[in-house]
Amino acid sequence: DLLNYDTYDTFTGCDLKKQIVKDYYTNKGGYIYINRPGTKVRSLHYVDPDVITFMYNEDPIFKKYKKQIFGCLIAVLVVICGVMLYKQMIVKPRVEKANNAIAKAQNLFNEQQWEKALKGDSTGVQGFIAIAEEYSSTDAGNLANLYAGLCYAKLEKWQESVNYLEKFETSDDVMISPLSMMAAGDAYANVN
């Protein structure tokens, strides 16, 4: 009806059709803006082809979701940087402290000073029990559980030995895993 009667624009329906056809045949294209709130068409408006510009984009999804994609990329970068900083600033120094602490306690173990190796001494050497608790998330903390179990076995405190040997998480190496299993077997045999 709007094209045949009144378009509610400066053109009548007939004039609007003539202008669109004229623009089309002069290779300018023919453009009409349809004022349509919801599903009801209210008016038609002539659009001058000289004010029309086209933006060509080979990736319309990127254009449509540009903010979301950049947001996700930034979030991933923040997480990656956070993990790297955590490893460098927190985990690495903690591992170094644990390694230094267990090395001093291992010297006491090698000297067969079982009590001092377990509980530490007055010179500031941490014992295996303290290392196992404080650095439980490190390999040195895990190894301290094995050493604590071995010290208790040497002191013939078998139940404590079993408790620490059970806390030791065996790995796939060929030296420590069999040793820890043998020590646990000896401790179990002496408990019963």
JOMO-V454755 format. One record per backbone hydrogen bond with DSSP energy under -0.5 kcal/mol. CO is the residue of the C=O (numbers start at 1). NH is the residue of the N-H. E is the energy in kcal/mol with one decimal. If there is no record, write none. Layout:
CO;NH;E / CO;NH;E
This chain:
1;5;-2.0 / 5;13;-2.4 / 7;44;-2.0 / 11;7;-0.7 / 11;9;-0.7 / 12;16;-2.5 / 13;17;-1.9 / 14;18;-2.1 / 15;19;-2.4 / 16;20;-2.2 / 17;21;-2.3 / 18;22;-2.6 / 19;23;-2.5 / 20;24;-2.2 / 21;25;-2.4 / 22;26;-1.2 / 23;28;-2.5 / 23;29;-1.0 / 24;27;-1.3 / 31;47;-2.0 / 32;34;-0.6 / 33;35;-0.7 / 33;45;-2.4 / 34;36;-1.1 / 35;42;-3.1 / 35;43;-1.1 / 36;38;-0.7 / 37;40;-1.0 / 39;41;-0.5 / 40;42;-0.5 / 43;35;-2.6 / 45;33;-3.1 / 46;48;-0.5 / 47;31;-0.5 / 48;51;-1.8 / 49;52;-1.0 / 54;56;-0.6 / 59;63;-1.8 / 60;64;-2.3 / 61;65;-2.7 / 63;66;-0.7 / 65;69;-2.5 / 66;70;-2.5 / 67;71;-2.4 / 68;72;-2.4 / 69;73;-2.5 / 70;74;-2.5 / 71;75;-2.3 / 72;76;-2.5 / 73;77;-2.4 / 74;78;-2.6 / 75;79;-2.3 / 76;80;-2.6 / 77;81;-2.8 / 78;82;-2.5 / 79;83;-2.6 / 80;84;-2.4 / 81;85;-2.8 / 82;86;-2.5 / 83;87;-2.5 / 84;88;-2.4 / 85;89;-3.3 / 86;90;-2.0 / 86;91;-2.2 / 87;92;-2.5 / 90;94;-1.6 / 91;95;-2.7 / 92;96;-2.1 / 93;97;-2.4 / 94;98;-2.4 / 95;99;-2.6 / 96;100;-2.3 / 97;101;-2.5 / 98;102;-2.6 / 99;103;-1.8 / 100;104;-1.6 / 101;105;-1.8 / 102;106;-2.4 / 103;107;-1.4 / 104;108;-1.3 / 105;109;-2.0 / 106;110;-2.8 / 107;111;-1.5 / 108;113;-2.6 / 109;112;-1.7 / 112;114;-1.1 / 113;117;-2.6 / 114;118;-2.0 / 115;119;-2.9 / 116;120;-2.6 / 117;128;-2.8 / 118;129;-2.0 / 118;130;-0.5 / 121;124;-1.2 / 125;121;-1.4 / 127;131;-2.3 / 128;132;-2.6 / 129;133;-1.8 / 130;134;-3.0 / 131;135;-2.5 / 133;136;-0.8 / 135;138;-2.0 / 135;141;-0.7 / 138;142;-1.8 / 139;143;-2.6 / 140;144;-2.0 / 141;145;-1.0 / 142;145;-0.6 / 142;146;-1.1 / 143;147;-2.3 / 144;148;-2.7 / 145;149;-2.2 / 146;150;-2.3 / 147;151;-2.7 / 148;152;-2.5 / 149;153;-1.8 / 150;154;-2.2 / 151;155;-1.8 / 152;157;-3.1 / 153;156;-1.2 / 156;158;-0.9 / 157;161;-1.9 / 158;162;-2.6 / 159;163;-2.3 / 160;164;-2.1 / 161;165;-2.5 / 162;166;-2.2 / 163;167;-1.0 / 164;168;-1.1 / 168;170;-0.7 / 175;179;-1.2 / 176;180;-2.9 / 177;181;-2.1 / 178;182;-2.3 / 179;183;-2.5 / 180;184;-2.4 / 181;185;-2.3 / 182;186;-2.4 / 183;187;-2.4 / 184;188;-2.7 / 185;189;-2.1 / 186;190;-1.8 / 187;191;-1.7 / 188;192;-1.7
